[in-house]
Amino acid sequence: MSDKPGTLFLCATPIGNLEDMTYRAVRILQQSAVIAAEDTRRTRNLLNHFAIHTPLVSYHEHNKAGRGPELIGRLLRGEDVAVVSDAGLPGISDPGSDLVDLAIAAGITVTPLPGANAALSALVCSGLDTTLFTFIGFLPRTTKKRRELLAKLAGYPCTMILYEAPHRLKSTLTELRQAFGNRPAVAARELTKKFEEFLRGTLESLQEHFAAASPRGEFTLVIAGCPSALSGELPSQSAAEISPGQAVMALAAAGQDKKAAIRAVALARGIPKREVYQAVLLLEQGQ
C-alpha cells in the first residue's frame, strides 16, 4: 500500500477507427492497476487489439453507486485507475463524471488522456460557427422535459451539438424544426468509420432526406444558433431592452413556430406564458 493516492485517468478511446488510439493511452492502460469500463465486452475487444492485459471491471450507470466507492478505495491505496467509456472521452454523457466528483472530493489527482470525441469532430467539420457552441448530449426521454429544454435552447445564440440514435432521429428532427424553425443544420453519422457521412443543409432538408432514407448508425447533430434576427432585429439593443412581444415576433420572423417562440421567451425570462401571449397580441394590434 502506498502512502500517496493513485491517479484517476480519463482515457479517450476511438469512436470508430482504432488508429485514433494514442500511444499514451495504450501505455497508461497497460500500466494501470485496473480499467473501469462502461461496457466490458466492448472494451475487451479494444484491449485485445492492443495486447493490453490489465484487469477490467464494469462501471456504468446501474452500478456506479457501489462500484464508485470501491474504485476510490483502490485509488486511496495508491493504485492507478483508468476509466473508459464505450467510445470517446469518458465523463461526457456517461457516469464517468460521477467518479470524477468522488475523486476530487477525496483529494485524488484526475488526469485526462485526450483523444477522439464525436461532438467536436462533428462540429469542426460541420461548416457552422465554432467560435461559440454548447454541447447538449442526448435530449431527455420524456416529452415534457424534452420540449421544455428545446424551448429554452430556441433563443441560444451559439451552435448546438447533440447526440441521437437512428431510431429516434426522425422524431427528433421534427421536434427541433418545431422548436427552432428552419435553421442550418448538419447530421454527422458513423464518424471516423468506413461509411462516415456529413449531411449539410437545414433542419427541413434533413427531414426530407431521412423521410426517403432510413437513418443508420449513430448520429451527431450540429445546429446553428439563434440567427441575428432573434435579438429582435435591433442589434444595438440588449436582450433586456427588447420586449417579450418583440422577442417572440423576431423568433417567428426567423421561422420558428409562434407557440414555441412564446414558450421559449417565457422560459428564458421567467415569466408566465400568458403574459408573453398578451404582449404579442398587443403588438399585433399595433398597441
C-alpha positions as a Markdown table, in Angstrom:
| # | Residue | x | y | z |
|---|---|---|---|---|
| 1 | Met | 0.0 | 0.0 | 0.0 |
| 2 | Ser | 1.4 | 3.4 | -1.0 |
| 3 | Asp | 1.2 | 6.5 | 1.2 |
| 4 | Lys | 0.4 | 8.5 | -1.9 |
| 5 | Pro | -3.0 | 8.2 | -3.6 |
| 6 | Gly | -3.1 | 6.9 | -7.2 |
| 7 | Thr | -4.2 | 8.8 | -10.2 |
| 8 | Leu | -7.6 | 8.6 | -11.9 |
| 9 | Phe | -7.0 | 8.7 | -15.7 |
| 10 | Leu | -9.9 | 9.6 | -18.0 |
| 11 | Cys | -8.9 | 7.7 | -21.1 |
| 12 | Ala | -10.4 | 8.6 | -24.5 |
| 13 | Thr | -10.9 | 5.6 | -26.8 |
| 14 | Pro | -11.7 | 5.5 | -30.6 |
| 15 | Ile | -15.2 | 6.4 | -31.7 |
| 16 | Gly | -14.8 | 4.1 | -34.7 |
| 17 | Asn | -11.3 | 4.0 | -36.2 |
| 18 | Leu | -8.9 | 2.1 | -34.0 |
| 19 | Glu | -6.0 | 4.1 | -35.4 |
| 20 | Asp | -7.2 | 7.0 | -33.4 |
| 21 | Met | -6.0 | 5.4 | -30.1 |
| 22 | Thr | -3.0 | 7.3 | -28.8 |
| 23 | Tyr | 0.4 | 5.9 | -27.7 |
| 24 | Arg | -0.1 | 7.5 | -24.3 |
| 25 | Ala | -3.5 | 5.9 | -23.8 |
| 26 | Val | -2.1 | 2.4 | -24.6 |
| 27 | Arg | 0.7 | 2.9 | -22.2 |
| 28 | Ile | -1.5 | 4.1 | -19.3 |
| 29 | Leu | -4.0 | 1.4 | -19.8 |
| 30 | Gln | -1.1 | -1.2 | -19.7 |
| 31 | Gln | 0.3 | 0.4 | -16.5 |
| 32 | Ser | -2.9 | 1.0 | -14.5 |
| 33 | Ala | -3.9 | -1.4 | -11.8 |
| 34 | Val | -7.4 | -1.7 | -13.2 |
| 35 | Ile | -9.6 | -0.4 | -16.0 |
| 36 | Ala | -13.2 | 0.7 | -15.3 |
| 37 | Ala | -15.3 | 0.3 | -18.4 |
| 38 | Glu | -18.9 | 1.2 | -19.2 |
| 39 | Asp | -19.2 | -1.9 | -21.4 |
| 40 | Thr | -16.6 | -4.6 | -20.5 |
| 41 | Arg | -17.3 | -6.7 | -23.6 |
| 42 | Arg | -16.7 | -3.8 | -26.0 |
| 43 | Thr | -13.6 | -2.6 | -24.1 |
| 44 | Arg | -12.2 | -6.2 | -24.0 |
| 45 | Asn | -12.2 | -6.2 | -27.8 |
| 46 | Leu | -10.2 | -2.9 | -27.7 |
| 47 | Leu | -7.8 | -4.2 | -25.1 |
| 48 | Asn | -7.2 | -7.4 | -27.1 |
| 49 | His | -6.4 | -5.4 | -30.2 |
| 50 | Phe | -3.7 | -3.5 | -28.4 |
| 51 | Ala | -2.5 | -6.5 | -26.3 |
| 52 | Ile | -3.5 | -4.9 | -23.1 |
| 53 | His | -3.9 | -7.4 | -20.2 |
| 54 | Thr | -4.9 | -5.0 | -17.3 |
| 55 | Pro | -7.8 | -6.3 | -15.1 |
| 56 | Leu | -11.1 | -5.0 | -16.2 |
| 57 | Val | -14.2 | -4.1 | -14.1 |
| 58 | Ser | -17.5 | -2.7 | -15.0 |
| 59 | Tyr | -18.5 | 0.9 | -14.1 |
| 60 | His | -21.8 | 2.1 | -15.5 |
| 61 | Glu | -25.0 | 4.0 | -14.7 |
| 62 | His | -26.6 | 1.0 | -12.9 |
| 63 | Asn | -23.7 | 0.0 | -10.6 |
| 64 | Lys | -21.9 | 3.4 | -10.1 |
| 65 | Ala | -23.3 | 3.8 | -6.5 |
| 66 | Gly | -21.5 | 0.8 | -5.3 |
| 67 | Arg | -18.6 | 0.5 | -7.7 |
| 68 | Gly | -17.6 | 4.2 | -7.5 |
| 69 | Pro | -16.6 | 4.0 | -3.8 |
| 70 | Glu | -14.7 | 0.7 | -4.5 |
| 71 | Leu | -12.6 | 2.4 | -7.1 |
| 72 | Ile | -12.0 | 5.4 | -4.8 |
| 73 | Gly | -10.8 | 3.0 | -2.2 |
| 74 | Arg | -8.3 | 1.5 | -4.6 |
| 75 | Leu | -7.1 | 4.9 | -5.6 |
| 76 | Leu | -6.6 | 5.9 | -2.0 |
| 77 | Arg | -4.5 | 2.8 | -1.5 |
| 78 | Gly | -2.1 | 4.1 | -4.2 |
| 79 | Glu | -3.4 | 2.2 | -7.3 |
| 80 | Asp | -3.9 | 4.0 | -10.6 |
| 81 | Val | -7.3 | 3.6 | -12.2 |
| 82 | Ala | -8.1 | 4.2 | -15.8 |
| 83 | Val | -11.7 | 4.9 | -16.9 |
| 84 | Val | -13.0 | 4.4 | -20.4 |
| 85 | Ser | -16.5 | 4.8 | -21.9 |
| 86 | Asp | -17.9 | 2.9 | -24.8 |
| 87 | Ala | -16.3 | 5.3 | -27.2 |
| 88 | Gly | -14.7 | 8.8 | -27.0 |
| 89 | Leu | -13.9 | 10.7 | -23.8 |
| 90 | Pro | -15.4 | 9.4 | -20.5 |
| 91 | Gly | -17.3 | 11.9 | -18.5 |
| 92 | Ile | -19.3 | 13.1 | -21.5 |
| 93 | Ser | -22.8 | 11.8 | -21.4 |
| 94 | Asp | -21.8 | 8.9 | -19.2 |
| 95 | Pro | -21.3 | 8.1 | -15.4 |
| 96 | Gly | -17.5 | 8.9 | -15.6 |
| 97 | Ser | -18.4 | 12.4 | -14.3 |
| 98 | Asp | -19.7 | 11.0 | -11.0 |
| 99 | Leu | -16.4 | 9.2 | -10.4 |
| 100 | Val | -14.5 | 12.4 | -11.1 |
| 101 | Asp | -16.6 | 14.2 | -8.4 |
| 102 | Leu | -15.8 | 11.4 | -5.9 |
| 103 | Ala | -12.1 | 11.6 | -6.7 |
| 104 | Ile | -11.9 | 15.3 | -6.4 |
| 105 | Ala | -13.7 | 15.2 | -3.1 |
| 106 | Ala | -11.2 | 12.7 | -1.8 |
| 107 | Gly | -8.2 | 14.7 | -3.0 |
| 108 | Ile | -7.2 | 12.3 | -5.7 |
| 109 | Thr | -5.5 | 13.6 | -8.9 |
| 110 | Val | -7.6 | 13.4 | -12.0 |
| 111 | Thr | -5.8 | 13.4 | -15.4 |
| 112 | Pro | -7.2 | 13.5 | -18.9 |
| 113 | Leu | -5.9 | 11.4 | -21.7 |
| 114 | Pro | -7.3 | 13.3 | -24.7 |
| 115 | Gly | -8.4 | 11.7 | -27.9 |
| 116 | Ala | -11.4 | 11.1 | -30.1 |
| 117 | Asn | -14.7 | 12.9 | -29.4 |
| 118 | Ala | -17.8 | 12.7 | -31.6 |
| 119 | Ala | -19.2 | 16.1 | -30.7 |
| 120 | Leu | -16.1 | 18.1 | -31.5 |
| 121 | Ser | -15.3 | 16.0 | -34.6 |
| 122 | Ala | -18.7 | 16.8 | -36.0 |
| 123 | Leu | -18.5 | 20.5 | -35.0 |
| 124 | Val | -15.2 | 21.2 | -36.7 |
| 125 | Cys | -16.4 | 19.6 | -40.0 |
| 126 | Ser | -19.9 | 21.0 | -39.9 |
| 127 | Gly | -19.2 | 24.3 | -41.6 |
| 128 | Leu | -21.2 | 26.0 | -38.8 |
| 129 | Asp | -19.9 | 28.6 | -36.3 |
| 130 | Thr | -17.3 | 27.2 | -34.0 |
| 131 | Thr | -16.5 | 30.3 | -32.0 |
| 132 | Leu | -19.4 | 29.8 | -29.6 |
| 133 | Phe | -21.0 | 26.4 | -29.1 |
| 134 | Thr | -22.8 | 24.3 | -26.5 |
| 135 | Phe | -23.0 | 20.5 | -26.0 |
| 136 | Ile | -26.4 | 19.2 | -25.3 |
| 137 | Gly | -25.8 | 15.4 | -25.4 |
| 138 | Phe | -28.9 | 13.3 | -25.6 |
| 139 | Leu | -32.2 | 15.0 | -25.2 |
| 140 | Pro | -34.5 | 14.0 | -22.3 |
| 141 | Arg | -36.6 | 10.9 | -23.0 |
| 142 | Thr | -39.9 | 12.3 | -21.6 |
| 143 | Thr | -41.8 | 14.5 | -24.0 |
| 144 | Lys | -42.5 | 17.2 | -21.4 |
| 145 | Lys | -38.8 | 17.6 | -20.3 |
| 146 | Arg | -37.6 | 17.4 | -23.9 |
| 147 | Arg | -39.9 | 20.2 | -25.1 |
| 148 | Glu | -39.1 | 22.4 | -22.1 |
| 149 | Leu | -35.4 | 22.1 | -22.9 |
| 150 | Leu | -35.9 | 22.8 | -26.6 |
| 151 | Ala | -37.9 | 25.9 | -25.7 |
| 152 | Lys | -35.0 | 27.2 | -23.6 |
| 153 | Leu | -32.5 | 26.4 | -26.3 |
| 154 | Ala | -34.5 | 28.1 | -29.0 |
| 155 | Gly | -33.0 | 31.5 | -28.1 |
| 156 | Tyr | -29.4 | 30.4 | -27.7 |
| 157 | Pro | -27.1 | 32.3 | -30.0 |
| 158 | Cys | -24.5 | 29.5 | -30.1 |
| 159 | Thr | -24.1 | 26.5 | -32.2 |
| 160 | Met | -25.6 | 23.4 | -30.6 |
| 161 | Ile | -24.4 | 19.8 | -30.6 |
| 162 | Leu | -26.4 | 16.8 | -29.6 |
| 163 | Tyr | -26.4 | 13.0 | -30.0 |
| 164 | Glu | -29.2 | 10.9 | -31.3 |
| 165 | Ala | -29.8 | 7.2 | -32.0 |
| 166 | Pro | -31.0 | 6.2 | -35.5 |
| 167 | His | -34.5 | 5.0 | -34.4 |
| 168 | Arg | -35.2 | 8.4 | -32.8 |
| 169 | Leu | -33.6 | 10.7 | -35.4 |
| 170 | Lys | -36.8 | 11.4 | -37.5 |
| 171 | Ser | -38.9 | 12.4 | -34.5 |
| 172 | Thr | -36.1 | 14.5 | -33.0 |
| 173 | Leu | -35.7 | 16.4 | -36.3 |
| 174 | Thr | -39.4 | 17.1 | -36.3 |
| 175 | Glu | -39.3 | 18.5 | -32.7 |
| 176 | Leu | -36.2 | 20.5 | -33.5 |
| 177 | Arg | -37.9 | 22.1 | -36.5 |
| 178 | Gln | -41.0 | 22.9 | -34.5 |
| 179 | Ala | -38.9 | 24.5 | -31.7 |
| 180 | Phe | -36.2 | 26.2 | -33.7 |
| 181 | Gly | -37.7 | 26.9 | -37.1 |
| 182 | Asn | -35.8 | 26.0 | -40.2 |
| 183 | Arg | -32.2 | 26.6 | -39.3 |
| 184 | Pro | -28.9 | 25.5 | -40.9 |
| 185 | Ala | -28.0 | 22.0 | -39.5 |
| 186 | Val | -25.7 | 19.1 | -40.1 |
| 187 | Ala | -26.2 | 15.4 | -39.4 |
| 188 | Ala | -22.9 | 13.6 | -39.0 |
| 189 | Arg | -23.0 | 9.8 | -38.9 |
| 190 | Glu | -20.6 | 7.0 | -38.4 |
| 191 | Leu | -17.7 | 9.4 | -37.6 |
| 192 | Thr | -14.2 | 8.0 | -38.4 |
| 193 | Lys | -15.7 | 4.8 | -39.7 |
| 194 | Lys | -15.9 | 3.4 | -43.3 |
| 195 | Phe | -19.3 | 5.0 | -44.0 |
| 196 | Glu | -18.7 | 8.3 | -42.4 |
| 197 | Glu | -21.0 | 10.9 | -43.8 |
| 198 | Phe | -21.9 | 14.6 | -43.3 |
| 199 | Leu | -25.3 | 15.7 | -44.4 |
| 200 | Arg | -25.2 | 19.5 | -44.5 |
| 201 | Gly | -28.3 | 21.7 | -45.1 |
| 202 | Thr | -31.2 | 22.8 | -42.9 |
| 203 | Leu | -33.5 | 21.0 | -40.4 |
| 204 | Glu | -36.1 | 20.9 | -43.2 |
| 205 | Ser | -33.7 | 19.3 | -45.8 |
| 206 | Leu | -32.6 | 16.8 | -43.2 |
| 207 | Gln | -36.2 | 15.9 | -42.5 |
| 208 | Glu | -36.8 | 15.4 | -46.2 |
| 209 | His | -33.6 | 13.3 | -46.6 |
| 210 | Phe | -34.4 | 10.9 | -43.8 |
| 211 | Ala | -38.1 | 10.6 | -44.9 |
| 212 | Ala | -36.7 | 8.9 | -48.0 |
| 213 | Ala | -33.7 | 7.2 | -46.5 |
| 214 | Ser | -33.8 | 5.2 | -43.3 |
| 215 | Pro | -31.3 | 6.5 | -40.7 |
| 216 | Arg | -28.4 | 4.2 | -40.0 |
| 217 | Gly | -25.6 | 4.5 | -37.5 |
| 218 | Glu | -25.1 | 6.8 | -34.5 |
| 219 | Phe | -25.7 | 10.4 | -35.2 |
| 220 | Thr | -24.3 | 13.7 | -34.0 |
| 221 | Leu | -26.4 | 16.7 | -34.9 |
| 222 | Val | -25.0 | 20.2 | -35.2 |
| 223 | Ile | -27.5 | 23.0 | -35.3 |
| 224 | Ala | -26.9 | 26.7 | -35.9 |
| 225 | Gly | -27.7 | 29.1 | -33.1 |
| 226 | Cys | -30.4 | 31.7 | -33.0 |
| 227 | Pro | -29.9 | 33.9 | -36.0 |
| 228 | Ser | -29.2 | 37.6 | -35.6 |
| 229 | Ala | -32.9 | 38.4 | -36.1 |
| 230 | Leu | -33.5 | 36.7 | -32.7 |
| 231 | Ser | -32.0 | 39.7 | -31.0 |
| 232 | Gly | -35.2 | 41.4 | -32.0 |
| 233 | Glu | -33.8 | 42.8 | -35.3 |
| 234 | Leu | -32.4 | 45.6 | -33.1 |
| 235 | Pro | -28.7 | 44.9 | -32.9 |
| 236 | Ser | -28.0 | 47.9 | -30.8 |
| 237 | Gln | -30.3 | 46.8 | -28.1 |
| 238 | Ser | -29.5 | 44.2 | -25.4 |
| 239 | Ala | -32.0 | 41.3 | -24.8 |
| 240 | Ala | -33.2 | 43.1 | -21.7 |
| 241 | Glu | -34.2 | 46.1 | -23.7 |
| 242 | Ile | -36.4 | 44.1 | -26.1 |
| 243 | Ser | -39.9 | 43.5 | -25.0 |
| 244 | Pro | -41.2 | 39.9 | -24.7 |
| 245 | Gly | -43.6 | 40.6 | -27.6 |
| 246 | Gln | -40.7 | 41.8 | -29.8 |
| 247 | Ala | -38.7 | 38.8 | -29.0 |
| 248 | Val | -41.5 | 36.4 | -30.0 |
| 249 | Met | -42.1 | 38.3 | -33.2 |
| 250 | Ala | -38.4 | 38.1 | -34.1 |
| 251 | Leu | -38.4 | 34.4 | -33.4 |
| 252 | Ala | -41.4 | 34.0 | -35.6 |
| 253 | Ala | -39.8 | 36.1 | -38.4 |
| 254 | Ala | -36.8 | 33.7 | -38.3 |
| 255 | Gly | -39.1 | 30.8 | -39.0 |
| 256 | Gln | -40.0 | 29.5 | -35.5 |
| 257 | Asp | -43.5 | 28.3 | -34.7 |
| 258 | Lys | -45.2 | 31.1 | -32.7 |
| 259 | Lys | -46.4 | 28.9 | -29.9 |
| 260 | Ala | -42.8 | 27.5 | -29.5 |
| 261 | Ala | -41.5 | 31.1 | -29.6 |
| 262 | Ile | -43.9 | 32.1 | -26.8 |
| 263 | Arg | -42.7 | 29.2 | -24.6 |
| 264 | Ala | -39.1 | 30.0 | -25.3 |
| 265 | Val | -39.4 | 33.6 | -24.3 |
| 266 | Ala | -41.4 | 32.8 | -21.2 |
| 267 | Leu | -38.9 | 30.2 | -20.0 |
| 268 | Ala | -35.9 | 32.5 | -20.9 |
| 269 | Arg | -37.4 | 35.4 | -18.9 |
| 270 | Gly | -39.0 | 33.5 | -16.1 |
| 271 | Ile | -42.5 | 35.0 | -16.8 |
| 272 | Pro | -45.9 | 33.3 | -17.4 |
| 273 | Lys | -46.7 | 32.3 | -21.0 |
| 274 | Arg | -50.0 | 34.2 | -20.8 |
| 275 | Glu | -48.0 | 37.4 | -20.1 |
| 276 | Val | -45.9 | 36.8 | -23.2 |
| 277 | Tyr | -49.0 | 35.9 | -25.3 |
| 278 | Gln | -50.7 | 39.2 | -24.2 |
| 279 | Ala | -47.6 | 41.2 | -25.2 |
| 280 | Val | -47.7 | 39.6 | -28.7 |
| 281 | Leu | -51.4 | 40.4 | -29.0 |
| 282 | Leu | -50.8 | 44.0 | -28.2 |
| 283 | Leu | -48.0 | 44.2 | -30.8 |
| 284 | Glu | -50.2 | 42.6 | -33.5 |
| 285 | Gln | -52.9 | 45.1 | -32.6 |
| 286 | Gly | -50.5 | 47.9 | -33.1 |
| 287 | Gln | -50.5 | 48.9 | -29.4 |
